[in-house]
Amino acid sequence: MSEPVINIGLAGFGTVGRGVWKFLRSQEDLLACRTGARLKISKVTTRTRSKALDQGVPESMLVPSWKELVSDSQIEIIVELMGGVQEARELVMTALRSGKHVVTANKALLAAHGEELLGIAREQGKKLLFEASVAGGIPILKALQEGLVANHVKSIHGIINGTCNYILTTMRDQKRTYEDVLVDAKRLGYAEADEALDVDGYDTAHKAAVLAALAYGVWVPEAKLFTQGIRSIQQQDIAFARQLGYEVKLLAIIKNDLEETLEIRVNPTLIPLTHVLASVDGVFNAISLRGDVVGDALFYGRGAGEAPTTSSVLADLAEIAKGRGRQEAASFCKPLVKKVLQIEEIISRYYLRLTIEDKPGVLAQVATVLGVHGIGISSVIQPETHEENGVPLIIMLHDAQEQKFVEAVKEIEKLKVVQAPAVWIRVEDFSS
């Protein structure tokens, strides 16, 4: 007896869309064996018909609009890979209300409208799955919803943007500037022509919002999610961090104190060399998670690209195929926290680099200002070699509230012995 066929409408034929078309056919027998159904793409809509034709998509399958996918009663699943937010939102809403399941890799859409769309999926008793939206081929979302379902998640730390990780790794290894490495990243296809979404941290923030929603049941608006990218990171700070026993990474940080507050932010961070995330280099992604039952867990792999992201899309399709015929709504956790901390409220350690006059008593002046604000010094580096227009003074600080630290830095910058704006980076010790 042959397996039943599940027809799929594919919206978008970029890198991931191409991968879904290619691998869904090459893995068809394997998926049929494991799910009991034949997953077949029956219609495709794309802005670049020529690319789809070049990949072997029959012209008869190509339709001019996603509305033709939604209106086709034979199609059971829509795969949304168009990108963008507003049109994608309209497609997903219409598809769900038309009685179709939806699979998407669109983290920007989910960060902006995930709560709304999941609500519609529940109302309609349909699946809205999005494993590919975070960390490419790493199955972190299924882990949160299934394998770690009995855990209260205490913290999530993620290197989840391969472009930024490649740039920082290359700056460190080749002792090159950010601007110089960015040119290479674009040439190699790791960074887009407009690199802002990656290097300014927004891509990471969208993924962090999805992770926080699944772990804590709270959708954090973009305006409340502190986001800082890597444009300002200098090669000398990466080198000084290494001297102090740290790596610089763009990190998504999500913490819950098991009471009522949630800390969520994206920023360049000093990570101890002894921590496993410090060894994640190049375009690879990794997520370190701490649960109250499982303890520490690590998820590692390629976070982007055709094959890894396609793997997650196919996994979502397989999940729907396994449950074919069941009209079960997407499950979602009720909010577990009452307050999202503002960046001024967080507690962190800090790396501080000052450019100062080479004269006695400077450190004492700086230490006095820090002391007034209740901030202690952990260690100090002052290199012997320096440029003529000032010497660097690198200070590692103990835990401090961000607001007090920023106030202290502003006062320090007013000292006559300080010759340039301060450079500082937050430090993560993974204590919670």
C-alpha positions as CSV (number, residue, x, y, z in Angstrom):
1,M,0.0,0.0,0.0
2,S,1.5,3.4,-1.0
3,E,1.9,6.2,1.4
4,P,-0.6,9.1,1.4
5,V,0.7,12.3,-0.4
6,I,0.9,15.6,1.4
7,N,1.0,18.5,-1.0
8,I,3.1,21.5,-0.2
9,G,3.0,25.1,-1.5
10,L,6.5,26.8,-1.5
11,A,6.6,30.5,-1.2
12,G,10.1,31.9,-2.0
13,F,12.9,30.3,-3.9
14,G,16.1,31.9,-2.4
15,T,18.9,30.0,-0.8
16,V,16.7,28.0,1.6
17,G,13.8,27.6,-0.9
18,R,16.2,26.1,-3.4
19,G,17.4,23.8,-0.6
20,V,13.9,22.7,0.3
21,W,13.1,21.9,-3.4
22,K,16.4,19.9,-3.8
23,F,16.5,18.0,-0.5
24,L,12.8,17.3,-0.3
25,R,13.1,15.3,-3.5
26,S,16.4,13.6,-2.7
27,Q,15.2,12.6,0.8
28,E,11.7,11.7,-0.2
29,D,12.0,8.0,0.4
30,L,13.7,8.5,3.7
31,L,11.0,10.9,4.9
32,A,8.2,8.6,3.7
33,C,9.8,5.7,5.6
34,R,10.0,7.8,8.8
35,T,6.7,9.7,8.6
36,G,4.4,7.4,6.7
37,A,3.6,10.0,4.1
38,R,4.9,11.4,0.8
39,L,5.8,15.1,1.1
40,K,5.6,16.7,-2.3
41,I,5.8,20.3,-3.5
42,S,3.0,20.9,-5.9
43,K,3.2,24.7,-6.5
44,V,5.9,27.3,-6.2
45,T,5.8,31.1,-6.2
46,T,8.9,33.2,-6.5
47,R,10.0,36.6,-7.7
48,T,12.8,34.9,-9.7
49,R,11.1,32.4,-12.0
50,S,14.3,31.9,-14.0
51,K,16.2,30.6,-11.0
52,A,13.5,28.1,-10.2
53,L,13.4,26.9,-13.8
54,D,17.2,26.5,-13.7
55,Q,16.8,24.2,-10.6
56,G,14.4,22.0,-12.4
57,V,11.1,23.3,-11.2
58,P,8.5,22.6,-13.9
59,E,7.0,25.7,-15.4
60,S,3.5,24.2,-14.7
61,M,4.2,24.4,-11.0
62,L,5.1,28.1,-10.9
63,V,2.3,30.5,-9.9
64,P,2.5,34.3,-9.8
65,S,1.2,34.8,-6.2
66,W,1.2,33.1,-2.9
67,K,-2.6,33.6,-2.9
68,E,-2.8,30.7,-5.4
69,L,-1.1,28.5,-2.9
70,V,-3.5,29.4,-0.2
71,S,-6.6,29.0,-2.4
72,D,-5.6,25.5,-3.6
73,S,-7.6,23.0,-1.6
74,Q,-5.2,20.2,-2.4
75,I,-2.3,22.0,-0.6
76,E,-2.1,21.1,3.1
77,I,1.1,22.9,4.1
78,I,2.6,26.3,3.2
79,V,6.3,26.8,3.5
80,E,7.0,30.6,3.8
81,L,10.5,31.5,2.8
82,M,9.9,34.9,1.2
83,G,11.5,37.0,4.0
84,G,10.3,40.4,5.0
85,V,7.5,41.0,7.5
86,Q,4.3,42.5,6.3
87,E,3.6,40.4,3.2
88,A,4.8,37.3,5.1
89,R,2.5,38.1,7.9
90,E,-0.5,38.4,5.5
91,L,0.5,35.1,3.9
92,V,0.8,33.2,7.2
93,M,-2.4,34.6,8.6
94,T,-4.4,33.8,5.5
95,A,-2.9,30.3,5.2
96,L,-3.7,29.4,8.8
97,R,-7.3,30.8,8.5
98,S,-7.7,28.7,5.3
99,G,-7.0,25.6,7.3
100,K,-3.4,25.0,6.3
101,H,-0.3,24.3,8.4
102,V,2.6,26.7,8.0
103,V,6.4,26.2,8.2
104,T,8.6,29.3,8.2
105,A,12.2,30.3,8.8
106,N,11.3,34.0,9.2
107,K,12.7,35.2,12.5
108,A,11.9,38.8,11.9
109,L,8.3,37.9,11.3
110,L,8.1,35.9,14.4
111,A,9.8,38.5,16.6
112,A,7.3,41.1,15.4
113,H,4.1,39.0,15.2
114,G,4.8,35.6,16.7
115,E,2.4,35.9,19.5
116,E,-0.4,37.0,17.2
117,L,0.3,34.2,14.6
118,L,0.6,31.5,17.2
119,G,-2.8,32.6,18.6
120,I,-4.4,32.2,15.2
121,A,-2.8,28.8,14.8
122,R,-4.3,27.7,18.1
123,E,-7.7,29.0,17.1
124,Q,-7.6,27.1,13.9
125,G,-6.1,23.9,15.3
126,K,-3.2,24.1,12.9
127,K,0.6,23.9,13.2
128,L,2.9,27.0,12.9
129,L,6.4,25.6,13.1
130,F,9.6,27.6,12.8
131,E,12.6,25.5,13.8
132,A,14.7,27.0,11.0
133,S,14.2,30.5,12.3
134,V,16.9,30.2,15.0
135,A,20.4,28.7,14.5
136,G,19.9,27.1,11.1
137,G,20.3,23.3,11.5
138,I,20.6,23.3,15.3
139,P,17.3,21.8,16.7
140,I,17.2,24.2,19.7
141,L,13.5,25.0,19.5
142,K,12.5,21.4,19.5
143,A,14.8,20.8,22.4
144,L,13.1,23.6,24.4
145,Q,9.6,22.3,23.6
146,E,10.3,18.6,23.9
147,G,13.6,17.2,25.3
148,L,13.8,20.0,28.0
149,V,10.1,20.3,28.6
150,A,10.5,19.4,32.3
151,N,13.1,22.1,32.9
152,H,12.8,25.7,34.1
153,V,15.4,27.4,31.9
154,K,17.6,29.5,34.1
155,S,19.7,30.9,31.3
156,I,20.4,30.8,27.6
157,H,23.6,32.2,26.0
158,G,23.9,32.1,22.2
159,I,26.3,32.8,19.5
160,I,23.7,32.8,16.8
161,N,24.9,35.0,14.0
162,G,27.6,33.4,11.8
163,T,28.5,36.6,10.0
164,C,29.5,38.4,13.2
165,N,31.3,35.3,14.6
166,Y,33.3,35.0,11.4
167,I,34.3,38.7,11.5
168,L,35.4,38.6,15.2
169,T,37.3,35.4,14.7
170,T,39.1,36.7,11.7
171,M,39.9,40.0,13.4
172,R,41.5,38.0,16.2
173,D,43.4,35.5,14.1
174,Q,44.6,37.8,11.4
175,K,44.9,41.0,13.5
176,R,42.9,43.0,11.0
177,T,40.3,45.7,11.4
178,Y,36.6,45.3,11.4
179,E,36.3,47.3,8.2
180,D,38.9,45.2,6.4
181,V,37.4,41.8,7.4
182,L,33.9,43.0,6.5
183,V,35.0,43.4,2.9
184,D,36.1,39.7,2.9
185,A,32.9,38.6,4.6
186,K,30.9,40.2,1.8
187,R,33.1,38.7,-0.9
188,L,32.7,35.2,0.6
189,G,28.9,35.6,0.9
190,Y,28.8,35.6,4.7
191,A,27.6,39.2,4.8
192,E,24.9,40.8,2.7
193,A,25.6,43.9,0.6
194,D,23.8,45.8,3.4
195,E,25.3,44.2,6.4
196,A,23.3,46.1,9.0
197,L,20.9,43.3,10.0
198,D,23.8,41.1,11.0
199,V,26.5,43.4,12.3
200,D,24.2,45.7,14.2
201,G,22.8,42.8,16.1
202,Y,19.2,42.8,14.8
203,D,19.3,39.3,13.4
204,T,20.5,38.0,16.7
205,A,17.9,40.0,18.6
206,H,15.1,38.5,16.4
207,K,16.3,35.0,17.3
208,A,16.7,35.9,21.0
209,A,13.1,37.0,21.1
210,V,11.9,33.6,19.7
211,L,14.1,31.7,22.2
212,A,12.7,33.8,25.1
213,A,9.2,33.2,24.0
214,L,9.6,29.5,23.9
215,A,11.5,29.3,27.2
216,Y,9.4,31.8,29.2
217,G,6.2,32.4,27.3
218,V,6.9,36.1,26.9
219,W,7.2,37.9,23.5
220,V,9.6,40.8,24.1
221,P,9.0,43.8,21.8
222,E,12.0,44.9,19.8
223,A,12.0,48.3,21.6
224,K,12.5,46.5,24.9
225,L,15.3,44.2,23.7
226,F,18.6,46.0,24.1
227,T,20.6,45.4,21.0
228,Q,24.2,46.4,20.3
229,G,26.3,45.2,17.3
230,I,30.0,44.7,16.6
231,R,30.9,47.8,14.5
232,S,32.7,49.5,17.4
233,I,34.8,46.5,18.3
234,Q,38.5,47.2,17.7
235,Q,41.3,44.7,17.1
236,Q,43.3,45.9,20.1
237,D,40.4,45.2,22.5
238,I,40.2,41.6,21.1
239,A,43.9,41.3,21.8
240,F,43.7,42.8,25.3
241,A,40.8,40.5,26.1
242,R,43.0,37.5,25.1
243,Q,45.7,38.7,27.5
244,L,43.1,38.8,30.3
245,G,41.8,35.3,29.4
246,Y,38.7,36.2,27.4
247,E,37.3,36.0,23.9
248,V,35.0,38.7,22.4
249,K,31.8,37.3,20.9
250,L,28.4,38.8,19.9
251,L,26.2,37.1,22.5
252,A,22.4,36.7,23.0
253,I,21.9,36.6,26.7
254,I,18.6,35.5,28.3
255,K,18.4,35.0,32.1
256,N,15.7,34.3,34.5
257,D,16.2,34.5,38.3
258,L,13.4,31.9,38.9
259,E,11.3,34.7,40.4
260,E,9.6,37.3,38.2
261,T,12.2,39.1,36.1
262,L,13.7,38.4,32.7
263,E,17.0,39.7,31.4
264,I,17.3,39.7,27.6
265,R,19.9,41.5,25.6
266,V,22.3,41.2,22.6
267,N,25.8,42.8,22.9
268,P,29.5,42.1,22.3
269,T,30.6,40.2,25.4
270,L,33.9,39.0,26.9
271,I,33.6,35.2,27.5
272,P,36.2,33.3,29.6
273,L,38.5,31.2,27.5
274,T,37.7,28.3,29.8
275,H,34.0,28.4,28.7
276,V,33.0,26.2,25.7
277,L,31.4,29.1,23.8
278,A,34.8,30.8,23.6
279,S,36.0,28.0,21.2
280,V,33.1,28.5,18.8
281,D,34.8,30.1,15.8
282,G,34.1,31.1,12.2
283,V,30.5,30.9,10.9
284,F,29.5,28.3,13.5
285,N,26.7,28.9,16.0
286,A,26.3,27.5,19.5
287,I,23.8,27.9,22.3
288,S,24.6,27.1,25.9
289,L,21.5,26.4,28.0
290,R,21.2,25.9,31.8
291,G,18.1,24.1,33.1
292,D,17.2,23.4,36.7
293,V,16.9,19.7,36.0
294,V,19.3,18.9,33.2
295,G,22.0,21.4,34.3
296,D,24.2,22.7,31.4
297,A,23.6,21.7,27.8
298,L,25.3,22.8,24.6
299,F,23.9,22.9,21.1
300,Y,26.5,23.4,18.3
301,G,26.5,23.5,14.5
302,R,26.2,25.6,11.4
303,G,23.7,28.4,11.9
304,A,23.0,29.4,8.3
305,G,23.2,28.3,4.7
306,E,21.2,26.2,2.4
307,A,21.7,22.7,3.8
308,P,21.5,23.4,7.6
309,T,18.5,25.6,7.4
310,T,16.8,23.3,5.0
311,S,17.3,20.4,7.4
312,S,15.2,22.3,10.0
313,V,12.5,23.1,7.5
314,L,12.3,19.4,6.5
315,A,12.1,18.4,10.2
316,D,9.1,20.7,10.7
317,L,7.5,19.2,7.6
318,A,8.1,15.7,8.9
319,E,6.5,16.6,12.3
320,I,3.4,17.7,10.5
321,A,3.4,14.6,8.3
322,K,3.6,12.3,11.4
323,G,0.6,14.0,12.9
324,R,-1.5,14.1,9.7
325,G,-5.2,14.0,10.4
326,R,-4.9,15.3,13.9
327,Q,-6.2,18.9,14.3
328,E,-4.0,19.8,17.3
329,A,-3.3,23.4,18.1
330,A,0.2,24.7,18.6
331,S,1.1,24.4,22.2
332,F,2.6,27.4,24.0
333,C,3.7,28.2,27.5
334,K,1.9,30.8,29.5
335,P,4.1,33.7,30.7
336,L,6.5,32.7,33.4
337,V,7.9,36.2,34.2
338,K,6.3,39.5,35.0
339,K,9.0,42.0,34.2
340,V,11.6,42.4,31.5
341,L,14.7,44.2,32.8
342,Q,15.8,47.5,31.1
343,I,19.5,47.6,30.2
344,E,20.1,50.1,33.0
345,E,19.0,47.6,35.6
346,I,21.2,44.6,34.7
347,I,24.2,43.6,36.8
348,S,27.4,42.8,34.9
349,R,31.1,42.8,35.0
350,Y,32.9,45.2,32.6
351,Y,36.1,45.5,30.5
352,L,37.1,49.2,30.4
353,R,39.8,50.7,28.2
354,L,40.9,54.3,28.8
355,T,43.5,56.4,26.9
356,I,45.3,58.4,29.5
357,E,48.3,60.6,30.1
358,D,51.5,58.7,31.1
359,K,51.9,60.2,34.6
360,P,51.7,59.0,38.2
361,G,48.4,59.0,40.0
362,V,46.2,58.4,37.1
363,L,45.0,55.0,38.2
364,A,44.3,56.5,41.7
365,Q,42.0,59.2,40.1
366,V,40.1,56.6,38.1
367,A,39.8,54.2,41.1
368,T,38.4,57.0,43.2
369,V,35.6,57.7,40.8
370,L,34.8,54.0,40.5
371,G,34.8,53.7,44.3
372,V,32.4,56.6,44.8
373,H,30.0,54.6,42.6
374,G,30.6,51.4,44.5
375,I,32.5,49.6,41.7
376,G,35.5,47.5,42.5
377,I,38.6,46.8,40.3
378,S,39.4,43.2,39.5
379,S,42.6,43.6,37.5
380,V,44.6,46.2,35.6
381,I,46.8,46.1,32.5
382,Q,49.0,49.0,31.3
383,P,51.1,48.0,28.3
384,E,54.7,49.4,28.2
385,T,54.5,50.2,24.5
386,H,52.1,52.8,23.4
387,E,51.4,55.6,20.9
388,E,52.5,59.2,21.6
389,N,49.0,60.6,22.0
390,G,48.3,58.6,25.2
391,V,48.7,55.2,26.8
392,P,46.0,52.6,27.1
393,L,44.8,51.6,30.6
394,I,42.8,48.4,30.7
395,I,40.7,47.7,33.8
396,M,38.5,44.7,34.6
397,L,35.7,45.5,37.0
398,H,33.6,43.6,39.5
399,D,29.8,43.3,39.2
400,A,28.0,46.6,39.0
401,Q,24.6,47.8,38.0
402,E,24.8,49.2,34.4
403,Q,23.4,52.6,35.3
404,K,26.0,53.2,38.0
405,F,28.8,52.0,35.7
406,V,27.7,54.3,32.9
407,E,27.5,57.2,35.3
408,A,31.0,56.4,36.6
409,V,32.4,56.2,33.0
410,K,30.9,59.6,32.2
411,E,32.7,61.1,35.2
412,I,36.0,59.4,34.3
413,E,35.9,60.8,30.8
414,K,35.8,64.3,32.3
415,L,39.1,63.8,34.1
416,K,41.9,65.9,32.6
417,V,44.2,62.9,32.4
418,V,41.7,61.0,30.2
419,Q,42.4,61.8,26.5
420,A,39.7,60.0,24.6
421,P,36.2,58.5,25.0
422,A,36.2,55.3,27.0
423,V,35.8,51.9,25.4
424,W,33.9,49.2,27.3
425,I,32.5,45.8,26.8
426,R,30.3,43.7,29.1
427,V,31.7,40.5,30.6
428,E,29.8,37.3,31.1
429,D,31.0,34.7,33.7
430,F,28.1,32.3,33.3
431,S,27.4,32.2,37.0
432,S,23.6,32.1,36.5
